Amino acid sequence: MSRLLEAHDISAQYGKVRAVNNVSLHMDQGQVITVIGANGAGKSTLLNTLMGALPVSGRAQGRIIYRGQDISRMPVEERVAEGLCLVPEKRELFTSMSVQDNLLLGGFRQYHRRVAGWRDTLDQVYQLFPRLLERRDQRAGTLSGGERQMLAVGRAMMSKPTLLMLDEPSLGLAPRVVQEVFRTILRLRETGVSILLVEQNARAALQAADYGYVLEMGEVAMAGESERLRADPGVAQSYLGFG
Ligand code: ATP
């Protein structure tokens, strides 16, 4: 397997507040990796740093190597063009537009470059999420939480990402819908997309991922194969709860 992403000593801060401290991680093409951690551990900040999309108040250091290329200083739109894609925690859908128009905007990069295939990708999204097809003319703002999540992932797929970063895809969803979202993640992986998943739902995330990182107060407290993390008593006690 070839190396897709290496992040070396990533730190990020907002003003004087340090949110991420010397985090290193790596993943191979085709892998699903997860970063788990409590509220405020720095997970979203880490994703935004990898995407080059920190808020203006934020500053980051460290080296990000993507497919052998140093992208640390690359602007976000170039990272998108290189195949990185982030589904942020606030899904940022265009609520007054239809489901289908949201999807087509996600494929804008393909449109723009006149790359053939956006219709096929749209079909693929609808195959993966028949619910979106049923509701393609409905305004995005009127979708249920689970449907919005599907739309956010579907829209990301429209840009044909190589590396898809998902910020808490299970947030606020009913348990049954959470299962559906994680099944989707595994199906996406079968299409060849590599996935970096940030989650508070550690149990589900470690089931879906090959490898996991535990983030505590901005630092990697532990890293390892998902199975090993799941079996770790400390991880179980702090992150897996009962049941
Ligand atoms: P959650 O699971 O609650 O979303 P998280 O692990 O994603 O948390 P971050 O959102 O990355 O954590 O936040 C890490 C720290 O940085 C927190 O202390 C947070 O208050 C702070 N922080 C995040 N965004 C900003 C910002 N725009 N300005 C100032 N501080 C911020």
Boltz pocket constraint, residues with backbone or C-beta under 6 A from the ligand:
constraints:
  - pocket:
      binder: B
      contacts: [[A, 14], [A, 17], [A, 18], [A, 19], [A, 37], [A, 38], [A, 39], [A, 40], [A, 41], [A, 42], [A, 43], [A, 44], [A, 45], [A, 46], [A, 55], [A, 57], [A, 89], [A, 200]]
      max_distance: 6.0
